[in-house]
Amino acid sequence: MSRNKGIASFSANFEPQVSAPLDAREIVETKADLLLPATWTANDSGVYTYLGMRVSVFND
């Protein structure tokens, strides 16, 4: 198989109605936040980072 297929199949798009990224992990305030474990810990205490994940620093 050439790729891992997702677990949720849907043929639609999202209309977030919020002025923020759909994936909250996409932005951090400072470069120092990139090193804090709390930045990457989800509400269920899991850490779901991956190689190639894009993150923007917006205030440093």
C-alpha positions as a Markdown table, in Angstrom:
| # | Residue | x | y | z |
|---|---|---|---|---|
| 1 | Met | 0.0 | 0.0 | 0.0 |
| 2 | Ser | 1.4 | 3.4 | -0.9 |
| 3 | Arg | -0.2 | 5.3 | 2.0 |
| 4 | Asn | -2.0 | 4.8 | 5.3 |
| 5 | Lys | -5.7 | 5.4 | 4.7 |
| 6 | Gly | -7.7 | 7.5 | 7.2 |
| 7 | Ile | -10.2 | 6.2 | 9.6 |
| 8 | Ala | -13.0 | 8.7 | 8.8 |
| 9 | Ser | -14.3 | 8.8 | 5.2 |
| 10 | Phe | -16.5 | 11.7 | 4.2 |
| 11 | Ser | -17.2 | 13.7 | 1.1 |
| 12 | Ala | -17.7 | 17.1 | 2.4 |
| 13 | Asn | -15.8 | 20.1 | 3.6 |
| 14 | Phe | -15.6 | 22.1 | 6.9 |
| 15 | Glu | -16.9 | 25.6 | 7.6 |
| 16 | Pro | -15.2 | 26.3 | 10.9 |
| 17 | Gln | -16.9 | 29.7 | 11.6 |
| 18 | Val | -13.9 | 30.7 | 13.8 |
| 19 | Ser | -10.9 | 32.9 | 12.9 |
| 20 | Ala | -8.4 | 30.2 | 13.8 |
| 21 | Pro | -6.9 | 27.1 | 12.2 |
| 22 | Leu | -9.1 | 24.0 | 12.2 |
| 23 | Asp | -6.2 | 22.1 | 13.7 |
| 24 | Ala | -5.2 | 23.9 | 16.9 |
| 25 | Arg | -1.7 | 22.5 | 16.8 |
| 26 | Glu | -0.9 | 24.6 | 13.7 |
| 27 | Ile | 0.0 | 27.8 | 15.7 |
| 28 | Val | 2.0 | 28.6 | 18.8 |
| 29 | Glu | 2.7 | 32.0 | 20.3 |
| 30 | Thr | 6.5 | 31.7 | 20.8 |
| 31 | Lys | 9.4 | 29.5 | 19.7 |
| 32 | Ala | 9.8 | 28.5 | 23.4 |
| 33 | Asp | 6.3 | 27.0 | 23.2 |
| 34 | Leu | 7.6 | 24.5 | 20.6 |
| 35 | Leu | 9.6 | 22.8 | 23.4 |
| 36 | Leu | 6.9 | 22.6 | 26.1 |
| 37 | Pro | 5.3 | 19.2 | 26.4 |
| 38 | Ala | 2.0 | 20.9 | 27.5 |
| 39 | Thr | 1.8 | 22.5 | 24.0 |
| 40 | Trp | 1.4 | 19.1 | 22.4 |
| 41 | Thr | -0.7 | 17.3 | 25.0 |
| 42 | Ala | -4.3 | 16.8 | 23.9 |
| 43 | Asn | -7.4 | 16.9 | 26.1 |
| 44 | Asp | -7.2 | 13.1 | 26.5 |
| 45 | Ser | -3.5 | 13.3 | 27.6 |
| 46 | Gly | -2.3 | 11.9 | 24.3 |
| 47 | Val | 0.5 | 13.4 | 22.2 |
| 48 | Tyr | -0.4 | 13.2 | 18.5 |
| 49 | Thr | 2.5 | 14.9 | 16.8 |
| 50 | Tyr | 4.1 | 13.6 | 13.6 |
| 51 | Leu | 7.1 | 14.1 | 11.4 |
| 52 | Gly | 6.4 | 16.8 | 8.8 |
| 53 | Met | 3.8 | 18.6 | 11.0 |
| 54 | Arg | 3.6 | 22.3 | 10.1 |
| 55 | Val | 3.5 | 24.8 | 12.9 |
| 56 | Ser | 3.6 | 28.6 | 12.7 |
| 57 | Val | 5.0 | 30.8 | 15.5 |
| 58 | Phe | 3.0 | 34.1 | 15.5 |
| 59 | Asn | 4.4 | 36.3 | 18.2 |
| 60 | Asp | 8.2 | 35.9 | 18.4 |
